[in-house]
Amino acid sequence: MLDLSLMQWINVAWSNWIFDTTMVWVTRFGSKAMGFLFVFILFISTKSRRGTFLYMVSFGINAVIFQTLKYGIRRARPFAIHDVILRISSEEASHMNPSFPSAHSAIALMIATTLSHRYGKYRFLWYSLAGLVGVSRVYLGVHYPSDVIVGAAIGYGVTKAIILASKGGDERG
């Protein structure tokens, strides 16, 4: 019940034209396309192919975990069963997979954790942007807060474990 109350508070009470405009764009930073683009940019910009490979593995493991949970649990999207404001097109909403956990949050935290490892000086910025992706998912009416929290935990946990297991990945190079 707290999950739904918090979801509705963010989705309805926070309504304003600035969020209506920006959150649709912010949410894209956690998309699967952004995850692939991120790994590709790492591949062409880094000297360490091993490090890039490790981040590709992280992306793959994250995807397997969140997809397995999504289709194992099959939680309905909030807009499908509750009175919330859907801030994406009906067409886009009709093609969405189950709600739990948030893949966008997992991908955003995977990217933030990777960037924090490589560019620790900007850690606050990377995690703040990832947090905004999570908030955007709730604001847009497509996820519950618990979907976002679990997705973020998956993205952070898997990526951090791979970095630690590889003894630093590509050593920020």
C-alpha positions in Angstrom: 0.0 0.0 0.0 2.9 2.4 0.8 4.3 1.6 -2.7 1.1 2.6 -4.4 0.7 5.7 -2.2 4.2 6.9 -2.9 3.8 6.1 -6.6 0.6 8.2 -6.8 2.1 11.0 -4.8 5.1 11.3 -7.2 2.9 10.8 -10.2 0.1 13.1 -9.3 1.2 15.6 -6.6 4.5 16.4 -8.3 2.7 17.3 -11.6 4.0 20.4 -13.3 4.9 21.5 -16.8 8.7 21.3 -16.2 8.6 17.6 -15.2 6.0 16.9 -17.9 8.6 18.1 -20.4 11.8 16.9 -19.0 11.0 13.5 -17.5 10.1 12.0 -20.9 13.7 12.8 -22.0 15.4 11.9 -18.7 13.9 8.4 -18.8 15.6 7.7 -22.1 19.0 7.7 -20.3 18.0 4.3 -18.8 16.8 2.7 -22.0 18.3 -0.5 -23.4 19.4 1.5 -26.4 21.4 3.8 -24.1 22.9 0.7 -22.4 24.1 -0.6 -25.8 25.3 2.9 -26.8 27.2 3.2 -23.5 29.0 -0.1 -24.0 29.8 0.8 -27.6 31.3 4.2 -26.6 33.4 2.4 -24.0 34.6 0.0 -26.6 35.7 2.7 -29.0 37.1 5.1 -26.4 39.0 2.9 -24.0 42.4 1.2 -24.4 41.4 -1.8 -22.4 39.3 -4.3 -24.3 39.2 -6.4 -21.1 37.5 -3.6 -19.2 35.0 -3.1 -22.0 34.3 -6.8 -22.1 33.6 -6.8 -18.4 31.0 -4.0 -18.8 29.4 -5.9 -21.6 29.2 -8.9 -19.3 27.6 -6.7 -16.6 25.0 -5.4 -19.1 24.2 -9.0 -20.1 23.9 -10.3 -16.6 21.8 -7.3 -15.6 19.5 -8.0 -18.6 19.1 -11.7 -17.7 18.3 -10.9 -14.1 15.7 -8.2 -14.7 14.1 -10.0 -17.7 13.8 -13.2 -15.7 12.2 -11.4 -12.8 9.9 -9.4 -15.1 8.5 -12.5 -16.8 8.6 -14.7 -13.7 6.7 -12.2 -11.5 4.6 -10.5 -14.2 3.6 -7.5 -12.2 1.2 -5.2 -14.0 2.2 -1.7 -14.8 0.6 1.0 -12.5 -1.2 2.7 -15.3 -2.9 -0.6 -16.2 -4.6 -1.1 -12.8 -4.6 2.2 -10.9 -5.7 5.7 -11.3 -2.5 7.4 -12.3 -1.4 9.8 -15.0 0.2 8.1 -17.9 2.7 10.5 -19.4 3.8 8.4 -22.4 1.8 7.6 -25.5 -0.8 4.8 -25.4 1.0 3.2 -28.3 4.3 3.1 -26.4 2.5 1.8 -23.2 0.8 -1.0 -25.2 4.2 -2.5 -26.0 5.6 -2.5 -22.5 6.7 -5.6 -20.7 5.8 -6.3 -17.0 6.7 -3.7 -14.4 8.9 -5.4 -11.8 11.8 -4.7 -11.7 12.6 -1.5 -13.6 15.0 -2.2 -16.4 15.6 1.5 -16.9 16.8 1.8 -13.3 19.0 -1.2 -13.6 20.7 0.2 -16.8 21.0 3.7 -15.3 22.7 2.3 -12.2 24.9 0.1 -14.3 26.1 3.1 -16.3 26.4 5.3 -13.1 28.4 2.6 -11.3 30.7 2.2 -14.3 31.2 5.9 -14.7 31.8 6.3 -11.0 34.5 3.6 -11.1 36.2 5.3 -14.1 35.6 8.9 -13.1 35.1 8.9 -9.4 35.4 12.7 -9.0 31.9 13.0 -10.6 30.3 10.1 -8.7 27.6 12.4 -7.2 26.6 13.5 -10.7 26.5 10.0 -12.2 24.3 8.7 -9.3 22.1 11.8 -9.3 21.3 11.3 -13.0 20.6 7.6 -12.4 18.3 8.6 -9.5 16.5 11.0 -11.8 15.9 8.1 -14.3 14.2 6.1 -11.5 12.1 9.1 -10.4 11.1 9.7 -14.1 9.8 6.1 -14.3 7.4 6.7 -11.4 6.5 10.2 -12.5 5.6 8.9 -16.0 3.2 6.4 -14.4 5.0 3.3 -15.7 6.6 1.9 -12.5 6.1 1.7 -8.7 8.9 2.9 -6.4 9.7 -0.7 -5.5 10.3 -1.6 -9.1 12.8 1.3 -9.3 14.5 0.4 -6.1 15.0 -3.3 -7.0 16.1 -2.4 -10.5 18.6 0.0 -9.2 19.9 -2.5 -6.7 20.3 -5.1 -9.5 22.2 -2.6 -11.7 24.5 -1.4 -8.9 25.0 -4.8 -7.3 25.9 -6.7 -10.5 28.1 -4.0 -11.9 29.9 -3.4 -8.6 30.4 -7.2 -8.1 32.0 -7.5 -11.6 34.3 -4.5 -11.0 35.4 -5.9 -7.6 35.8 -9.5 -9.0 37.9 -8.2 -11.9 40.2 -6.3 -9.4 39.3 -2.9 -10.9 38.2 -3.7 -14.5 40.2 -1.5 -16.8 41.7 0.7 -14.0 39.8 3.7 -15.3 41.7 3.7 -18.6 
